[in-house]
Each structure stands twice: as structure tokens, then as C-alpha cells.
Amino acid sequence: MQPGSKPVSIFNLTVIVAALGYFVDIYDLLLFGIIRIPSLREMGLTPDQITTDGESILSWQMFGLMLGGILWGIVGDKKEDRVYCSVLYCCIHSEILPMVLYKQ
């Protein structure tokens, strides 16, 4: 650091947006783990179907997390500070889209 320069804080926009994205992803995974069995049971699935469909939905969810992280991470790196909120929005929706398409 040069004399007279301002110290850089770790709590800048990049860190805050990354933390929000991480929070949303972990919250989604935890919520699905909590409500998966009762939700699938309410849909009328048998115990075997609950196991296979629950694992399949979880796999699609993980795929969406991976795909969204890679694609929107690249977009965020290229656009830098200008599009953090839209990148976070797209990351969330790229995680939800595979789950919506799975049931159609």
C-alpha cells in the first residue's frame, strides 16, 4: 500500500453480491432438503417414487447450481461491476429453471 492511499475494505460490492448468491443457493438446498419428502408425499408419490424423484430433482438442482455458477460467473467477470444485481438474479433463475422443466 502506498503512503496516503485508502485501505481497501473486504466489504465491497463484489463480496456482498457473492455472499447473497451463496446465501440464496444454500437456503434453497436446505429448504428442499426439509420439505422434499412431505411435498412429494402430498403429490401422491409412492415411497419408491419419492426416493427416485427426490434424488432426480436434487441432481437437477445441483446441475442448475453448477451451470448457473459457471455461466453467470463468466458473465460477471466480463462485465465487472456493472451488472452484479442482474447476474445474481440470473443465477437464482438458472437454478430454478431445471426444477420447473423437470415436472412439465
Secondary structure, 3 states (H helix, E strand, C coil): CCCCCCCCCCCCHHHHHHHHHHHHHHHHHHHHHHHHHHHHHHCCCCHHHHHHHHHHHHHHHHHHHHHHHHHHHHHHHHHHHHCHHHHHHHHHHHHHHHHHHHCC
